Amino acid sequence: MERKSCVLATPDGPRTVPTTIGVAVGDWALLDDAGQVSGIQPRSTEIRRLGVGGRAVEQVLAANLDIVAVCAPLERDARLGRVERLLALAWASGAQPLLVATKIDLCRPEDVGPALSQFGAAAPGVDVVPVTVTDLTSLDPVRAMIAPDRTLVAIGASGAGKSTLINGLVGGMELATGAVRESDGKGRHTTAWRELVELPGGGYLIDTPGLRAVGLSDAAEGVDAAYADITDLAAQCRFSDCGHESEPGCAVRAAIERGEIDAGRLERHRKLQRELAFQARRFDARARSEERKRWAKLSRNSNPARP
């Protein structure tokens, strides 16, 4: 799927049509007699992010998904905030989240265990699968999850190994890949559009461009699920409005003192909660502004100026 056109899989073969506003990769499209998209079927799931820039506009990255695979290179000091943010996006989609630890062959052997432990702590309730294309058998757990007619979308930053993962699952170099800069670990955008690929034996994979910004808006349930350990502990605090600072009977602070939860994870949770609250106010203000404009227009139409 590109900016100006998209390719439809039809009984008569692939068909390229102009991109229709509101159509996302993975949609089931309805065609009119002229062969153009006239609508889409209701989506079972969809992964959305807040569009980059100053406008409060959501973007649908993919639809009708069964699994959202968050791809992140396995590193001793991984950017867990980005991983947790992507997992919140995955939980909010309604599909099954999966954390794929890529490039384990680039991680020092003595760092693999601690790094995987970090990933596990950042992903409660989510399977963590370490993979490497140097050993294609490491992809077997992911392949087993994609039964016939199941769809997996891979998301992550540029250079996270999304296209390489899909190439390994497909069994050939279907998608372009690029090198990662050693200075900061970032990769070039070798995937410039979202693409659905059929897996031999059944199932579908969706590759997406690297996400530089991952804005969250209507994802409160996704954030709660991504931080299920903190959410569950917060329900045990003495006070329902506990700020997890110095309040007596705080179950979250007690868990941090026992070393069960990292204090940085709590701060990252707070950051996402503040972001959601800000976006909620932003969307509410936008809705109020649009409502005022609508009523002003109705007022002008019902009270025309005198000549």
C-alpha positions as CSV (number, residue, x, y, z in Angstrom):
1,M,0.0,0.0,0.0
2,E,1.5,3.3,-1.1
3,R,0.4,6.9,-0.7
4,K,-1.4,7.2,-4.1
5,S,-2.4,3.6,-4.8
6,C,-3.0,0.3,-3.2
7,V,-2.9,-3.3,-4.6
8,L,-6.0,-5.5,-4.0
9,A,-5.9,-9.3,-4.0
10,T,-8.9,-10.3,-6.1
11,P,-10.1,-13.6,-7.5
12,D,-8.8,-12.4,-10.8
13,G,-5.4,-11.6,-9.5
14,P,-3.8,-8.4,-8.1
15,R,-5.4,-5.1,-9.0
16,T,-3.9,-1.6,-8.5
17,V,-6.5,1.1,-7.6
18,P,-6.2,4.6,-6.3
19,T,-5.8,4.8,-2.6
20,T,-9.1,5.5,-0.9
21,I,-9.2,7.5,2.3
22,G,-9.9,5.2,5.2
23,V,-8.5,2.0,3.6
24,A,-5.7,0.2,5.4
25,V,-3.6,-2.8,4.6
26,G,-5.4,-5.9,5.8
27,D,-8.9,-4.5,5.1
28,W,-11.5,-6.4,3.2
29,A,-12.5,-4.0,0.4
30,L,-15.8,-3.8,-1.4
31,L,-15.6,-3.0,-5.2
32,D,-18.2,-1.2,-7.3
33,D,-19.0,-2.1,-10.9
34,A,-16.1,0.0,-12.1
35,G,-13.7,-2.0,-10.0
36,Q,-13.1,0.9,-7.6
37,V,-13.2,0.6,-3.8
38,S,-16.6,1.6,-2.6
39,G,-16.3,0.6,1.1
40,I,-14.7,-1.8,3.5
41,Q,-16.0,-4.5,5.7
42,P,-16.1,-3.9,9.5
43,R,-12.7,-4.5,11.1
44,S,-12.2,-7.1,13.8
45,T,-9.0,-5.4,15.0
46,E,-6.9,-2.5,14.0
47,I,-3.6,-1.0,15.1
48,R,-3.7,2.8,15.4
49,R,-1.3,5.5,16.3
50,L,-1.5,9.2,16.6
51,G,-0.2,10.8,13.4
52,V,3.0,12.7,13.7
53,G,3.0,16.5,13.6
54,G,0.7,19.0,15.4
55,R,-2.6,17.7,14.2
56,A,-4.6,15.3,16.4
57,V,-5.3,12.8,13.7
58,E,-5.1,9.0,14.1
59,Q,-3.5,6.7,11.5
60,V,-4.6,3.1,11.0
61,L,-1.4,1.1,10.4
62,A,-3.1,-2.2,9.7
63,A,-6.4,-4.0,10.1
64,N,-7.9,-7.4,10.8
65,L,-4.9,-8.7,12.7
66,D,-4.5,-11.7,14.9
67,I,-1.0,-11.1,16.2
68,V,1.0,-7.8,16.6
69,A,4.7,-8.7,16.7
70,V,6.7,-6.0,18.4
71,C,10.2,-6.3,17.0
72,A,13.2,-5.0,19.1
73,P,16.9,-5.9,18.9
74,L,18.1,-7.8,21.9
75,E,20.5,-5.5,23.8
76,R,21.9,-5.5,27.3
77,D,20.6,-1.9,27.8
78,A,17.6,-1.9,25.5
79,R,15.3,1.1,25.2
80,L,12.5,-0.4,27.3
81,G,10.3,2.7,27.1
82,R,9.9,2.2,23.3
83,V,9.3,-1.5,23.7
84,E,6.6,-0.8,26.4
85,R,5.0,1.9,24.2
86,L,4.8,-0.4,21.3
87,L,3.3,-3.1,23.5
88,A,0.6,-0.7,24.6
89,L,-0.2,0.0,21.0
90,A,-0.4,-3.7,20.4
91,W,-2.7,-4.4,23.3
92,A,-4.9,-1.5,22.3
93,S,-5.4,-3.1,18.8
94,G,-7.4,-6.0,20.2
95,A,-5.0,-8.5,18.7
96,Q,-2.5,-10.8,20.5
97,P,0.8,-9.0,21.3
98,L,4.1,-10.8,20.8
99,L,7.5,-9.5,21.6
100,V,10.2,-10.7,19.1
101,A,13.7,-10.2,20.4
102,T,15.7,-9.9,17.1
103,K,19.4,-10.0,16.3
104,I,20.4,-12.2,19.2
105,D,23.5,-13.2,17.2
106,L,24.7,-9.6,17.6
107,C,24.4,-9.8,21.4
108,R,27.3,-11.1,23.5
109,P,26.5,-14.6,24.8
110,E,26.8,-13.5,28.4
111,D,24.3,-10.7,27.9
112,V,21.6,-12.8,26.3
113,G,20.1,-14.1,29.6
114,P,20.0,-10.6,31.3
115,A,18.6,-8.9,28.2
116,L,15.8,-11.5,27.9
117,S,15.0,-11.0,31.6
118,Q,14.7,-7.3,30.9
119,F,12.3,-7.9,28.0
120,G,10.3,-10.3,30.1
121,A,9.9,-7.7,32.8
122,A,8.8,-5.2,30.3
123,A,6.2,-7.5,28.7
124,P,4.0,-9.1,31.4
125,G,1.5,-11.6,29.9
126,V,3.3,-11.5,26.5
127,D,5.4,-14.3,25.0
128,V,9.0,-13.2,24.3
129,V,10.6,-15.1,21.4
130,P,14.3,-14.6,20.6
131,V,15.1,-15.0,16.9
132,T,18.0,-14.8,14.6
133,V,18.2,-15.3,10.8
134,T,21.5,-17.2,11.3
135,D,19.4,-20.0,12.8
136,L,16.0,-20.3,11.0
137,T,14.8,-22.8,13.5
138,S,14.6,-19.9,16.0
139,L,11.6,-18.7,13.9
140,D,9.6,-21.9,14.5
141,P,7.7,-20.5,17.5
142,V,6.6,-17.5,15.5
143,R,5.7,-19.7,12.5
144,A,3.6,-22.0,14.7
145,M,1.5,-19.0,15.8
146,I,0.5,-18.1,12.2
147,A,-1.9,-20.9,11.5
148,P,-3.7,-20.8,8.1
149,D,-5.8,-17.6,7.7
150,R,-4.1,-15.9,10.7
151,T,-2.4,-12.5,10.1
152,L,0.7,-11.2,11.9
153,V,1.9,-7.6,11.6
154,A,5.4,-6.6,12.5
155,I,6.0,-3.2,14.0
156,G,9.1,-1.5,15.4
157,A,11.7,1.1,14.8
158,S,13.8,1.2,11.6
159,G,16.5,-1.4,11.8
160,A,14.6,-3.5,14.3
161,G,14.6,-6.5,12.0
162,K,11.0,-6.6,10.9
163,S,11.7,-7.2,7.2
164,T,14.4,-9.7,8.0
165,L,12.0,-11.6,10.3
166,I,9.3,-11.8,7.5
167,N,11.9,-12.8,4.9
168,G,13.0,-15.7,7.2
169,L,9.3,-16.8,7.7
170,V,8.6,-16.6,4.0
171,G,11.7,-18.5,3.2
172,G,13.2,-16.0,0.8
173,M,14.3,-12.4,0.4
174,E,10.9,-11.0,-0.4
175,L,11.4,-7.6,1.2
176,A,14.3,-5.2,1.0
177,T,16.6,-4.9,4.1
178,G,19.3,-2.5,5.0
179,A,22.3,-2.1,7.3
180,V,22.1,-0.5,10.7
181,R,24.3,2.4,11.7
182,E,26.8,1.3,14.4
183,S,26.8,4.8,15.9
184,D,23.2,4.7,17.2
185,G,21.7,1.4,16.1
186,K,19.2,3.1,13.8
187,G,18.4,1.7,10.4
188,R,17.3,3.2,7.1
189,H,13.7,2.9,6.1
190,T,14.0,0.0,3.7
191,T,10.3,-0.6,3.9
192,A,8.6,2.6,2.5
193,W,5.0,1.2,2.5
194,R,2.9,-1.3,4.3
195,E,2.7,-4.7,2.5
196,L,0.8,-7.9,3.1
197,V,2.7,-11.1,2.2
198,E,1.2,-14.6,2.0
199,L,3.1,-17.3,4.0
200,P,3.8,-20.7,2.3
201,G,1.3,-23.1,3.8
202,G,-1.2,-20.4,4.8
203,G,-1.3,-17.3,7.0
204,Y,-0.3,-13.7,6.2
205,L,2.3,-11.3,7.3
206,I,2.3,-7.5,7.2
207,D,5.5,-5.5,7.1
208,T,5.4,-1.8,8.1
209,P,7.8,1.1,7.8
210,G,9.9,1.8,10.8
211,L,8.1,4.0,13.4
212,R,10.0,7.1,14.4
213,A,7.2,8.3,16.5
214,V,4.6,6.2,18.4
215,G,1.8,8.6,19.5
216,L,-0.9,7.1,21.7
217,S,-4.4,8.6,22.0
218,D,-7.3,6.3,22.8
219,A,-5.1,3.6,24.3
220,A,-5.9,3.6,28.0
221,E,-6.7,-0.1,28.1
222,G,-3.6,-0.9,26.1
223,V,-1.4,1.0,28.6
224,D,-3.1,-0.8,31.5
225,A,-2.5,-4.1,29.8
226,A,1.1,-3.3,29.0
227,Y,1.8,-2.4,32.6
228,A,-0.5,-5.1,34.1
229,D,1.9,-5.7,37.0
230,I,1.6,-2.0,38.1
231,T,-2.1,-1.9,37.4
232,D,-2.8,-5.0,39.5
233,L,-0.6,-3.7,42.4
234,A,-2.3,-0.3,42.3
235,A,-5.6,-2.0,42.9
236,Q,-4.1,-3.2,46.2
237,C,-3.0,0.2,47.5
238,R,-4.7,1.5,50.6
239,F,-6.0,4.6,48.8
240,S,-7.8,4.4,45.5
241,D,-6.1,7.7,44.3
242,C,-2.7,6.6,45.5
243,G,0.1,8.4,43.6
244,H,2.7,5.8,44.5
245,E,4.9,8.3,46.1
246,S,5.0,8.3,49.9
247,E,1.5,7.3,50.7
248,P,1.1,4.7,53.5
249,G,-0.1,1.3,52.3
250,C,1.2,1.7,48.7
251,A,1.5,-1.7,47.2
252,V,3.5,-0.4,44.2
253,R,6.2,1.3,46.3
254,A,6.4,-1.8,48.4
255,A,7.0,-3.9,45.3
256,I,9.7,-1.5,44.1
257,E,11.4,-1.7,47.6
258,R,11.4,-5.5,47.3
259,G,13.0,-5.3,43.9
260,E,10.0,-6.8,42.1
261,I,9.4,-3.8,39.9
262,D,12.0,-1.3,38.6
263,A,11.4,2.3,39.6
264,G,12.1,3.4,36.0
265,R,9.2,1.2,34.8
266,L,6.8,3.1,37.2
267,E,8.1,6.4,35.9
268,R,7.6,5.3,32.3
269,H,4.0,4.2,33.2
270,R,3.4,7.7,34.6
271,K,4.7,9.3,31.5
272,L,2.3,7.4,29.2
273,Q,-0.6,8.2,31.6
274,R,0.2,11.9,31.4
275,E,0.4,11.6,27.6
276,L,-3.0,9.9,27.4
277,A,-4.5,12.6,29.7
278,F,-3.0,15.3,27.5
279,Q,-4.3,13.7,24.3
280,A,-7.8,13.3,25.8
281,R,-7.9,17.0,26.6
282,R,-6.6,17.8,23.1
283,F,-9.2,15.7,21.3
284,D,-11.9,17.1,23.6
285,A,-10.9,20.7,22.8
286,R,-10.9,19.8,19.1
287,A,-14.4,18.3,19.4
288,R,-15.7,21.4,21.2
289,S,-14.1,23.7,18.5
290,E,-15.7,21.7,15.7
291,E,-19.1,21.8,17.5
292,R,-18.9,25.6,17.9
293,K,-18.1,25.9,14.2
294,R,-21.0,23.7,13.3
295,W,-23.5,25.7,15.4
296,A,-22.1,29.0,14.0
297,K,-22.6,27.7,10.5
298,L,-26.2,26.6,11.3
299,S,-26.9,30.0,12.9
300,R,-25.6,31.8,9.8
301,N,-27.7,29.7,7.5
302,S,-30.9,30.1,9.6
303,N,-30.4,33.9,10.1
304,P,-29.3,35.3,6.7
305,A,-28.1,38.9,6.7
306,R,-30.6,41.6,5.6
307,P,-29.9,43.3,2.3
